Amino acid sequence: MLILSSSFMFSLFMFICGLVSFVGMRKHLLSTLLSLEYIMLSIFWLMSVSVANLGEDSYFILFFLTLAACEGALGLALLVSVVRTHGSDNFSSFSILQC
């Protein structure tokens, strides 16, 4: 029971650190994407520990990991597209009126 509690607290701490970094570093697209991946890692850690303690099947965790990989690939494609069109990933260089 103590292991479950400490693992839960660790994943909650990871999640809060990811949220703080997501909110705090909004200037570059790459830092926001990295903080989103860190949040997904903390959720994956929490799910894997809780499923291992319950003794259930891990199919849902594999599905979640697949969706997280797709989210990372989509973010990377968006980053490459933005860098090619605007020259950098700095949010201050974007204009809402431009297409």
C-alpha positions, 0 to 999 in steps of 0.5 A: 500500500505504501508503494502505491501511495508513493508512486501515486504521489510521484506521478502527481508531482510529475504531472504538476511539474509538467503543467507548470512547465507548460504554462511557464514556457509558452514562448516556443512551440518545442518547449510546449510540445516537450512539456505535453510529452512529459505530462503524457509520461506521468499519466502513463506512469500512473496508469501502469503502476495502478494496473500492475497493482490491480493485476489487470491486463495492460491492453488499455495502457498500450492503447494509451501509449499508441495515442501518445506516440501519435500525438508526439508525431503530430506535434513534430509534424506541426513543428516542422511545418511552422519552422519551414513557413515562419523560420522559427518556433517562437510564438511572438513571430506568428500573426493571426491575420496571416495564413 
